[in-house]
Amino acid sequence: MTDFRRLPASLAMLAASTLLPVAHAAIPGTERQALLDLYASTHGDQWTLRDHWNGPPGTECTWYGVACNADQSHVTGLLFGVGYDYVDGNNLAGSLPPSLSDLTELETLQLARNPLDGPLPSLQRMHNLEDVEIGDTGLTGPFPDLAGLSKLEYFFAADDRFEGPIPPLTGLDSLETFYIDGNYLSAPFPDLSGAPALQVFSARWNLFFGPVPSLAALTALTSFDVSANMLSGPLPRLAVVDASINLGGNLFSGPIPPEYLALRAFDGSYNQLTGPIPPPQATAGSINLAGNLLGGSLPSFDGAANLSGISFRNNQLTGTIPSLAGAPMLMSIDVSDNALTGAVPAEPSPLLIEGAYSHLCPNYLDATPDAGWDTATGSAPWYAGCPEGTHQNLSQFGLGGTWYNPATGGQGIVLSSMWVQGNWTSTTTLFGGWFTYMPDATPATSGQRWYSFQGDADPSTTVASLDLYESTTGRFNAPPIVATSRIGSVTLAFDDCTHGTMTYHFDDHRVADGSFPLVRLTGSTGCTRTGDINPSLGTNNRFTGAYYDPAASGQGFMIDVSATQHTLFGAWYTYATDAGEDNRRWYSLQADIPVSADATSNPTPPADFEVLQLESVPLYSSVGGVLGASTPVATTEVGNVDIGFDYCLNMTLTYRFTAGENQGYTGTRTLRRLGPVPNYGCN
């Protein structure tokens, strides 16, 4: 067959059209009707190109996007979108008709990048299918059954919305390439031995769980990527060396089989792997084992002639860094955030120095000047971060959460860290809500005050300097949008994932400058000292963040979900029901999350685990505190709320006030996340 995947759309159509004889022949009536149904159900009058469509019988093979066999007796191809590397599709919008299954002689089905929805009709009768490209379309429902399609070579269904399990991949003797990234597939991982010719398999960003069966039957495998799922158990057995294997961001445990250190590329980062690291073999290319529980000493690099990069950061490694002379092609080495000691070895080659991507600190290495390592690490001196620093890296999603001063209970901050996953050098935006009281408040007055602060935290720094803001004269949970003014600054620094310090300054000197210690209220999920985040820790934690209603911005919610303690804590910053000069109000809410709703503890998580629903969460009002002082705070329940999170982006709130100044108020609001959606597990 012609490989239309490798042609731009216009050339693919030209190639298809040049195969068509001039004489018109008749295709079966069922195939013609399937084409007419396709046009009607996907709004053909709005397609980008629709030349000759709905012409008289016998003209079907001239219709744009339709390919036929040599005698024009059957439709063999629907070419309405090429692989996402090229262009958009043809604007087929809507659902595919069930009669599509009547195109039984179809060899090529290319619908990628068309705004489709609904299920994919059965492909089981299309025994000649070789190429299926339905990615980035929005198709939903169960995953198609491909069993028995012995001629299928290429299957692309990435970034759709298929859910549930994958039917057995049996009888797929010709299948070479299989992409299903970014769906909602939730099931034990399938056995792939029914596709012995498989070369490329990619199922990133799904919800697969349980062990991966042996891959030893896949002798042609060159690329296998199942990163960012919930897979567990030992690493699967392999029968290949010249391959790239990515198992990162799962729950794999146990030792690393030696064959993994012979691969062209191996990413086993952010799992729960234990034991020593086997020595890299001569065929090894790049190795990433960051964020595991690996111990013992670093392996020997003798004979690692093709090793180009290694990352063993954030483990439990001890001992010295061995000689790198056996790895002359090495361009980067990252062994930071371990407990290594002793002197650094000589650089193995100019490639390592020129790369300037290496990291040796924090560790307990000897602080010996070395210009080569200064260049290789991009830090002068290279040991600037050794021994271990006293502050926490600020550039990480796991830093978000609820923090308070134990000496002044009833007030604190809720922090949202807007971190860009996958870019270790990116700047993080920190947004926080400071929930406190007037400096002259008394138990007889509410005295509530809240402030917001925001700014960027460069990963090279350990202290964040943030602008402090004030918003007044709003109205409870309603427009108008409230103006925000800068009134001062705060600085944040964290000793570790559970302790820190906040310093504050008001430009108008309403109170003297001050500082107070911070202790995390809820359990840390995924926070590390150096900023590496472990995506396998706590799926519900991804709902942590700031949410607001764009129609009534200047008020909203700070949410902290701890997947280690199975709790949700929230702070609602808003106003009194009547607009006033300064009528700020805030409420807190707290609830336990059922263990069954947390994918970290649920061995068979539902397909829609990214939707979290909590009902009748108690709502509290606290009064009587004083900014910066230890005074009794009275907390009373004033109502309850229902909370729903929709795929990391939206939060729906239904509130019912049963006491306090808002007694009798009820309503429902839809709020949107402030800032980018976390990449880990949010599709």
C-alpha positions in Angstrom: 0.0 0.0 0.0 1.0 3.6 -0.5 2.3 5.1 2.8 0.1 8.2 3.0 1.3 8.9 6.5 4.6 10.2 5.2 3.0 12.6 2.6 1.5 16.1 3.2 -2.2 16.1 2.8 -2.2 17.6 -0.7 0.3 15.0 -2.0 -1.6 12.2 -0.4 -4.7 13.2 -2.2 -2.8 13.6 -5.4 -1.3 10.1 -5.0 -4.7 8.7 -4.4 -6.3 10.5 -7.4 -3.5 9.3 -9.8 -4.4 5.7 -9.0 -8.0 6.2 -10.3 -8.8 5.3 -13.9 -10.9 7.8 -15.8 -13.8 5.4 -16.5 -16.5 5.2 -13.8 -17.5 2.0 -12.2 -20.1 1.1 -9.6 -19.2 0.3 -6.0 -21.7 -1.7 -4.0 -24.8 0.2 -2.8 -24.0 -0.5 0.8 -20.6 1.2 0.4 -22.2 4.2 -1.4 -24.7 4.6 1.4 -21.9 4.4 4.0 -20.2 7.4 2.2 -23.4 9.3 2.1 -24.0 8.6 5.7 -20.5 9.8 6.5 -21.1 13.1 4.7 -24.4 13.7 6.5 -23.4 12.7 10.0 -20.1 14.7 9.9 -21.6 17.9 8.4 -20.1 17.5 5.0 -21.3 20.9 3.8 -18.8 22.4 6.3 -15.8 20.2 5.3 -12.7 22.1 4.2 -12.7 20.2 0.9 -15.6 18.2 -0.5 -15.1 18.1 -4.3 -17.5 15.9 -6.2 -19.3 14.6 -3.1 -22.9 13.3 -3.5 -22.4 12.9 -7.2 -24.4 10.2 -9.1 -23.7 6.5 -8.7 -20.4 5.6 -10.3 -18.6 8.8 -9.4 -17.8 7.8 -5.8 -14.1 7.1 -6.5 -13.7 10.7 -7.6 -15.0 12.2 -4.4 -12.4 14.0 -2.4 -10.7 11.8 0.2 -12.1 8.5 -1.3 -9.7 6.0 -2.7 -10.8 2.8 -4.6 -9.2 -0.3 -5.9 -7.9 -0.5 -9.5 -11.2 -1.4 -11.1 -13.2 1.0 -8.8 -15.4 -1.8 -7.5 -14.7 -1.1 -3.8 -13.7 1.8 -1.5 -10.3 1.0 -0.1 -9.4 4.3 1.6 -10.8 7.3 3.4 -8.2 10.0 3.5 -9.4 12.9 5.6 -6.4 13.6 7.8 -2.8 12.6 8.0 -0.6 12.1 11.0 -0.6 15.0 13.5 3.0 15.9 12.3 1.5 17.7 9.3 -1.8 19.5 9.1 -5.3 19.6 10.5 -7.9 17.2 9.1 -10.8 18.1 6.8 -13.1 19.4 9.5 -15.3 16.3 9.8 -17.4 17.2 12.8 -19.8 15.1 14.7 -20.2 11.3 15.0 -19.2 8.5 12.6 -22.2 6.6 11.2 -22.6 2.9 12.1 -22.7 2.1 8.4 -19.0 2.9 8.2 -18.6 -0.8 9.1 -20.0 -1.6 5.6 -16.8 -0.5 4.0 -15.5 -4.0 4.3 -12.7 -3.6 1.7 -11.2 -0.6 3.5 -7.4 -0.6 3.7 -6.7 2.9 4.9 -8.8 4.9 7.4 -7.2 8.3 8.0 -9.4 10.6 10.1 -6.7 12.2 12.4 -7.2 15.8 13.6 -10.9 16.0 12.7 -13.3 17.3 15.5 -15.3 14.1 15.8 -17.1 12.7 18.8 -19.0 9.6 19.9 -17.8 6.0 19.4 -15.9 4.4 16.6 -18.0 2.0 14.6 -16.7 -1.6 14.6 -13.7 -2.4 12.4 -14.1 -6.2 12.7 -15.4 -6.7 9.2 -12.5 -4.7 7.6 -10.2 -7.6 7.2 -7.9 -5.7 4.8 -7.2 -2.8 7.1 -3.5 -1.8 7.0 -3.5 1.8 8.3 -5.8 3.3 10.9 -5.2 7.0 12.0 -7.9 8.3 14.3 -5.8 10.3 16.7 -6.7 13.8 18.0 -10.3 13.5 17.1 -12.2 13.3 20.4 -13.7 9.9 19.7 -15.1 8.4 22.9 -16.4 5.1 24.2 -14.8 1.7 24.5 -11.6 1.0 22.7 -12.1 -0.7 19.3 -11.6 -4.5 19.0 -8.8 -5.1 16.6 -8.4 -8.9 17.1 -8.0 -10.8 13.9 -7.0 -7.8 11.7 -4.0 -9.7 10.5 -3.0 -7.1 7.8 -3.1 -4.1 10.2 0.4 -2.4 10.2 -0.2 1.1 11.7 -2.6 2.2 14.4 -2.7 5.7 15.7 -5.3 6.8 18.3 -3.4 9.2 20.5 -5.2 12.1 22.3 -8.7 10.7 22.0 -11.1 9.9 24.8 -11.3 6.1 24.6 -11.9 4.4 28.0 -11.9 1.1 29.7 -9.7 -1.9 28.7 -8.0 -2.7 25.5 -9.5 -5.9 24.0 -6.9 -8.7 23.5 -4.4 -7.9 20.7 -4.5 -11.3 19.1 -4.0 -12.3 15.6 -2.3 -8.9 14.7 0.6 -10.6 12.9 1.5 -7.5 10.8 1.1 -4.8 13.4 4.3 -2.7 13.6 3.2 0.7 15.2 0.6 1.3 17.9 0.0 4.7 19.5 -2.7 5.2 22.1 -1.2 8.0 24.2 -3.4 10.4 26.2 -6.7 8.4 26.4 -8.6 7.3 29.5 -7.8 3.6 29.3 -8.0 2.0 32.7 -7.4 -1.7 33.0 -4.7 -4.2 33.7 -2.0 -3.9 31.0 -2.7 -6.1 28.0 -0.6 -9.0 26.8 1.1 -7.9 23.6 2.4 -11.3 22.5 -0.4 -11.5 19.9 1.4 -8.8 17.9 4.8 -10.4 17.3 5.9 -7.9 14.6 5.4 -4.9 16.9 8.2 -2.3 16.6 6.7 0.8 18.3 4.2 0.8 21.2 3.2 4.0 23.0 0.6 4.2 25.7 1.7 7.3 27.7 -0.7 9.2 29.9 -3.4 6.6 30.5 -4.7 4.9 33.6 -3.3 1.4 33.1 -2.5 -0.4 36.4 -1.0 -3.7 37.5 2.1 -5.5 36.1 3.3 -5.5 32.5 3.4 -9.0 31.1 6.7 -10.2 29.6 7.8 -8.4 26.4 10.2 -11.3 25.5 8.0 -12.3 22.5 8.5 -8.9 20.9 11.8 -9.4 19.2 11.3 -6.5 16.7 10.6 -3.9 19.4 12.5 -0.6 18.9 10.4 1.8 21.1 8.1 1.1 24.1 6.7 3.9 26.1 4.2 3.4 28.9 5.2 6.4 31.1 2.8 8.2 33.3 0.4 5.4 34.1 -0.1 3.5 37.4 1.8 0.3 36.5 3.4 -1.7 39.2 5.2 -4.9 39.9 8.6 -5.9 38.5 10.1 -4.5 35.3 8.9 -6.8 32.4 11.4 -9.1 30.7 12.9 -8.0 27.4 14.4 -9.7 24.3 15.9 -6.6 22.6 18.9 -4.3 23.1 18.6 -1.8 20.3 15.5 -0.2 21.7 14.2 2.8 23.7 12.1 1.8 26.7 10.3 4.4 28.8 8.6 3.2 32.0 8.9 6.5 33.9 6.2 7.8 36.3 4.7 4.6 37.4 4.9 2.4 40.5 7.3 -0.3 39.3 9.3 -1.9 42.1 12.0 -4.3 42.8 15.5 -4.6 41.2 16.6 -3.6 37.7 17.3 -6.5 35.4 20.8 -6.2 33.9 19.4 -6.2 30.3 17.9 -2.8 30.9 21.4 -1.3 31.3 22.2 -2.5 27.7 19.4 -0.6 26.0 19.9 2.2 23.6 17.7 4.4 25.9 16.1 3.5 29.2 13.9 5.7 31.3 12.8 4.2 34.6 12.6 7.4 36.5 10.1 8.1 39.3 9.2 4.6 40.2 9.9 2.6 43.4 12.9 0.6 42.1 15.3 -0.7 44.7 18.6 -2.4 45.0 21.9 -1.5 43.3 22.3 -0.2 39.7 23.7 -2.8 37.4 26.8 -1.7 35.3 26.0 0.0 32.0 26.9 -2.3 29.1 28.7 -1.5 25.9 25.4 -1.0 24.0 23.9 1.3 26.6 23.1 4.8 25.3 21.1 7.0 27.8 19.9 6.0 31.3 17.4 7.9 33.5 16.7 6.4 37.0 16.0 9.6 38.8 13.5 9.6 41.7 13.7 5.9 42.8 14.8 4.2 46.0 18.1 2.8 44.6 20.9 2.3 47.1 24.4 1.1 47.3 27.3 2.6 45.3 27.4 3.8 41.7 28.2 1.1 39.1 31.4 0.8 37.2 31.4 2.6 33.9 34.2 0.5 32.4 33.3 -0.6 28.9 30.3 1.8 28.6 31.7 2.9 25.2 28.4 4.3 23.9 27.0 5.8 27.1 25.8 9.4 26.3 23.9 10.5 29.4 23.0 9.2 32.9 20.7 10.6 35.6 20.7 8.9 39.0 19.5 11.9 40.9 17.2 11.8 43.9 18.0 8.2 45.1 19.9 6.8 48.1 23.3 6.2 46.6 26.4 6.2 48.7 30.1 5.9 48.1 32.3 7.7 45.6 31.8 8.5 41.9 33.8 6.0 40.0 36.1 6.7 37.0 34.4 7.9 33.9 37.2 7.0 31.6 35.3 3.9 30.3 32.5 6.2 28.9 34.2 8.5 26.3 30.9 9.5 24.7 29.4 10.7 27.9 27.8 14.2 27.6 26.0 14.5 30.9 25.9 12.9 34.3 23.4 13.8 37.1 24.0 12.2 40.5 22.6 15.1 42.6 20.6 14.6 45.7 22.2 11.5 46.9 24.7 10.8 49.7 27.9 10.5 47.6 31.3 11.3 49.2 34.9 11.7 48.2 36.7 13.3 45.3 35.2 13.8 41.9 36.8 11.8 39.1 38.6 13.3 36.1 36.3 14.3 33.2 36.3 11.5 30.6 36.2 13.5 27.4 35.6 17.0 26.1 32.0 16.0 25.3 31.1 16.1 29.0 32.6 19.5 29.4 31.0 20.9 26.3 27.6 19.6 27.3 27.4 21.6 30.5 24.3 19.6 31.5 25.8 17.7 34.5 24.9 18.0 38.2 27.0 16.7 41.1 25.4 18.6 44.0 23.9 18.3 46.5 26.1 15.5 47.8 28.9 15.3 50.4 31.7 15.5 47.8 35.1 17.0 48.5 35.1 20.7 47.6 38.2 20.5 45.3 38.5 23.2 42.6 38.2 21.8 39.1 37.7 24.1 36.1 36.6 21.2 33.9 33.7 20.3 36.3 32.9 24.0 36.6 32.2 24.1 32.9 30.5 20.7 32.8 28.0 21.7 35.5 27.6 25.3 34.5 28.4 26.3 38.1 31.6 28.0 39.3 32.6 26.5 41.6 31.0 23.2 40.7 30.6 22.4 44.5 28.5 25.5 45.3 25.6 23.2 46.2 27.7 20.7 48.3 27.2 19.8 51.0 23.5 19.7 51.0 22.0 23.2 51.1 19.7 24.3 53.9 16.7 25.3 51.8 14.2 23.7 49.6 13.9 24.0 45.8 11.0 26.3 45.2 10.3 25.2 41.6 8.0 22.2 42.0 4.3 21.4 42.1 4.7 19.4 45.3 5.4 22.6 47.3 1.8 23.6 47.1 -0.4 23.0 50.1 -1.6 24.4 53.5 0.9 26.0 55.9 0.5 27.5 59.3 2.3 28.9 62.3 1.6 26.5 65.2 1.9 29.5 67.6 -1.0 31.3 65.9 -3.5 28.6 65.1 -6.6 29.5 63.1 -4.7 31.4 60.4 -2.1 30.5 57.8 -1.4 30.4 54.0 -2.5 28.1 51.2 0.0 27.9 48.4 -0.4 27.0 44.8 2.8 26.2 42.8 2.3 26.5 39.0 5.2 24.4 37.9 5.9 23.4 34.3 6.4 19.6 34.2 9.3 18.3 32.2 11.3 21.5 32.2 13.7 21.3 35.1 15.0 24.8 34.4 11.6 26.5 34.2 10.5 29.3 36.4 7.6 28.5 38.7 4.8 30.9 39.5 3.8 30.8 43.2 0.3 32.1 44.1 -0.8 32.1 47.7 -3.7 33.1 49.9 -2.9 34.5 53.4 -5.8 34.0 55.7 -5.4 36.1 58.9 -7.0 38.9 60.9 -6.8 42.6 61.6 -3.9 43.6 63.9 -6.4 45.1 66.4 -9.1 42.4 66.1 -10.9 41.3 69.3 -13.0 38.3 70.1 -16.1 40.5 69.8 -15.4 41.3 66.1 -14.8 39.2 63.1 -11.6 41.0 62.2 -11.0 38.7 59.2 -8.5 39.8 56.6 -7.1 37.9 53.6 -4.4 38.9 51.2 -2.9 37.3 48.1 0.7 37.1 47.0 2.2 36.1 43.7 5.5 36.0 41.9 8.0 33.8 40.2 10.5 31.4 41.8 13.6 30.7 39.8 14.8 27.1 40.4 18.3 28.4 41.0 17.1 30.3 44.1 15.9 29.1 47.5 14.1 32.3 48.6 11.0 33.6 46.7 10.3 37.4 46.8 6.6 37.9 46.0 4.3 40.9 45.7 1.6 41.2 48.4 -1.9 42.3 47.2 -5.2 43.5 48.7 -8.7 43.4 47.2 -11.6 45.1 48.9 -15.2 46.2 48.3 -16.3 43.0 46.6 -19.7 41.3 47.0 -20.1 37.7 48.2 -19.7 35.2 45.4 -20.9 37.7 42.8 -19.7 40.3 40.3 -18.3 42.9 39.9 -14.7 42.0 39.3 -12.7 43.6 42.1 -9.6 45.7 41.6 -6.4 44.4 43.2 -3.7 46.7 44.6 -0.1 45.9 45.5 0.4 46.7 49.2 3.7 45.1 50.1 5.8 42.0 49.7 6.5 38.6 51.3 9.4 36.2 51.1 9.1 32.5 51.3 11.9 30.0 52.1 11.5 26.3 53.0 13.9 24.3 55.0 12.4 21.0 53.7 9.0 19.8 52.5 7.3 20.4 55.8 9.0 23.5 57.3 9.6 27.0 56.1 9.5 30.7 57.0 7.4 33.6 55.7 8.5 37.2 56.1 6.1 40.1 55.4 6.3 43.9 54.7 3.4 46.3 54.3 4.3 49.5 52.3 1.9 51.6 54.4 3.4 50.2 57.7 0.0 49.2 59.0 2.0 46.7 61.0 5.7 46.4 61.6 7.6 44.0 59.4 7.7 40.5 60.7 8.1 36.8 60.0 6.8 33.6 61.3 7.6 29.9 60.9 5.5 27.7 58.6 4.6 24.0 59.2 2.7 22.0 56.6 -0.8 21.2 57.8 -1.5 18.3 55.4 0.8 15.5 54.3 3.4 16.2 51.6 2.6 14.6 48.3 5.4 14.4 45.7 7.6 17.1 47.2 11.3 16.6 47.1 14.2 18.7 48.4 15.7 19.3 44.9 12.4 19.9 43.1 12.0 16.6 41.3 8.3 15.6 41.5 7.2 12.0 41.7 4.1 11.7 39.5 3.3 8.3 41.0 2.6 9.8 44.4 -1.0 10.8 44.8 -3.3 11.2 41.8 -5.9 13.3 43.6 -3.1 15.7 44.6 -3.3 17.2 41.1 -6.5 19.0 42.2 -4.4 21.2 44.5 -4.4 24.8 43.3 -6.3 28.1 43.1 -9.8 28.3 41.5 -11.9 31.3 40.6 -14.9 32.4 38.7 -13.8 34.7 35.8 -17.1 36.6 36.1 -16.3 37.5 39.7 -12.5 37.4 39.9 -10.9 38.9 43.0 -12.3 36.0 45.1 -12.1 32.3 44.9 -10.8 29.1 46.5 -7.4 27.7 47.5 -7.5 23.9 47.5 -5.1 21.5 49.1 -5.6 17.7 48.5 -3.3 15.3 50.3 -3.3 11.9 48.7 -1.1 10.6 51.5 -3.6 11.5 54.2 -6.7 11.3 52.0 -7.8 14.7 53.0 -9.0 17.9 51.4 -8.5 21.3 53.0 -9.8 24.5 51.4 -10.0 28.2 52.0 -12.7 30.3 50.5 -11.7 34.0 50.2 -14.7 36.2 49.5 -16.7 39.2 50.9 -19.8 40.0 52.9 -23.1 40.0 51.0 -23.2 43.8 50.9 -20.4 45.7 49.3 -18.5 47.8 51.7 -15.2 49.7 52.1 -13.5 46.7 53.5 -15.7 43.7 53.9 -13.4 40.7 53.4 -14.6 37.3 54.7 -13.0 33.9 54.5 -14.2 30.4 55.3 -12.4 27.1 55.6 -13.5 23.6 54.7 -12.1 20.2 55.4 -13.1 16.6 54.5 -11.7 13.1 54.4 -11.4 11.6 50.9 -12.6 8.0 50.8 -9.7 5.7 50.2 -11.6 4.2 47.2 -11.6 7.6 45.6 -7.8 7.8 45.7 -6.1 6.0 42.9 -2.9 5.6 45.0 -4.9 3.2 47.2 -7.4 1.8 44.8 -6.1 -1.3 43.0 -8.8 -1.0 40.3 -9.4 2.7 39.9 -12.5 3.7 37.9 -11.9 5.0 34.4 -13.0 8.5 35.5 -10.8 8.8 38.6 -9.7 12.2 37.4 -13.2 13.4 38.5 -13.4 13.8 42.2 -16.8 14.4 43.9 -17.3 15.2 47.6 -20.6 15.9 49.2 -21.7 17.8 52.3 -18.2 19.0 53.2 -18.5 21.1 56.4 -17.9 24.9 56.0 -16.4 26.8 58.9 -16.0 30.4 60.0 -13.2 31.5 62.3 -13.1 34.7 64.3 -11.1 36.3 67.1 -7.6 36.0 65.8 -5.0 38.8 65.6 -2.4 39.1 62.9 0.9 37.9 64.2 -0.3 37.2 67.7 -1.2 34.0 69.6 -4.9 34.6 70.6 -7.8 32.2 70.9 -9.8 31.6 67.7 -13.4 30.6 67.7 -14.3 28.3 64.8 -18.0 27.4 64.2 -19.7 25.4 61.4 -21.8 27.7 59.3 -22.9 25.4 56.4 -21.7 22.8 54.0 -20.7 22.5 50.4 -20.6 19.9 47.6 -17.4 20.0 45.5 -16.7 18.4 42.1 -13.4 18.5 40.2 -13.6 18.0 36.4 -10.3 16.7 34.9 -8.0 19.1 36.7 -9.5 22.2 35.1 -12.8 23.1 36.6 -14.3 23.0 40.1 -18.1 23.1 40.7 -19.2 24.3 44.1 -22.7 24.0 45.6 -23.0 25.9 48.9 -25.6 25.9 51.7 -25.2 28.4 54.6 -27.1 27.2 57.7 -25.7 29.7 60.2 -23.8 33.0 60.5 -24.3 36.2 58.6 -24.9 34.3 55.3 -27.6 32.0 56.8 -30.1 30.9 54.1 -27.8 31.6 51.2 -27.5 28.7 48.7 -26.1 28.5 45.2 -23.9 26.8 42.7 -20.8 28.2 41.0 -18.4 26.8 38.4 -14.8 27.9 39.0 -11.7 27.6 36.8 -8.2 26.7 37.7 -5.9 29.7 38.0 -2.8 29.0 35.9 -1.8 26.0 33.8 -3.1 22.5 34.4 -0.5 20.2 36.0 0.9 17.9 33.3 1.1 14.8 35.5 -2.1 12.8 34.7 -4.2 15.7 33.5 -5.0 15.2 29.8 
